[in-house]
Amino acid sequence: MKFRIGQGYDVHRLAEGETLWLGGVLVPHSKGTVAHSDGDVVIHAICDALLGALKLGDIGTHFPDTSAEFKNIDSKILLEKSYQLVKAKGYLIVNIDCTISAQKPKLKPFIPEMERTMASVLGIAEDQVSVKATTTEKMGFEGREEGISVNAVVLLEKFKDE
């Protein structure tokens, strides 16, 4: 197939005293994600979308949270490694689109830096990465500020045979 679409979803609990990494950017906030790695839900959802597009499993398959090797790892490394697996199968990213669901903090000021950071890690143009943010109008776990979730979609195009 010339084109493949992948969808990813990730969620992490929020707690005081933790850091909040989103899209490779440290976002100042009173709460951060509870996770084995740095807890970057944006990057984790994108990794799952990349891997899923080519039926390569998910982020937990390649980078298990039971492994000491990945304890507190910078998720940008996981993103780069996930994309290496995709490129090894002969595919390149056409575009990435993701939506962050969180009541707080307001993320709009950080979105351009997230897009730049992830594009740089992936070696693609900034206009190939779209990040959006929404609240849940104070409903659900995101609205109660108990957690944060991200949905991501990627489009891949075949550039060579394996």
Residue, then its C-alpha position, 0 to 999 in steps of 0.5 A: m500500500k502506498f499510504r497508511i494511516g495510524q491512530g494513537y491514544d494515550v492518557h496519564r494521571l496528573a499529580e502534584g510534584e510531577t513534571l508536565w512534558l507535552g510534545g517535547v516541551l516542559v510546560p509549567h504547571s502545578k501538576g505533571t504526569v505520573a509515568h515510568s518515562d517522562g510521561d509525554v502523552v503527546i509523543h506517546a500517542i504519536c508513537d502509537a499512531l506511527l507504529g499502528a499504521l504499519k502494524l508494528g505493535d504499540i509503544g508498550t511492545h517496543f518500550p515496556d514500562t517494566s524495563a529499567e532501560f526506559k525509566n524516566i526516559d526522554s520521550k523524544i528518544l522514543l519518538e525518534k526510535s519509533y520513526q526509525l522503525v517506520k522508515a525501516k519499513g520504507y515509509l515517511i511521514v506525510n503529516i501528524d495531527c493530534t489533540i490534547s484534552a486537558q482542563k488546565p493549563k492553557l496550552k495555546p502558548f506552547i503549541p508552536e514550540m511543541e510542533r517545532t520540537m517534534a518536527s525537529v526530532l523527526g526531521i520533517a517540516e513544521d507544517q507537517v505537525s499539527v497540535k491542538a488543545t481542548t478542554t472537556e468543559k470540566m467533564g470527565f477525568e480531564g475536566r476534573e484535572e485528574g488526567i490528560s489524554v491525547n488522540a493522534v493520527v498520522l499519514l505515512e507514504k511508502f517511499k521504497d520497498e523494504 
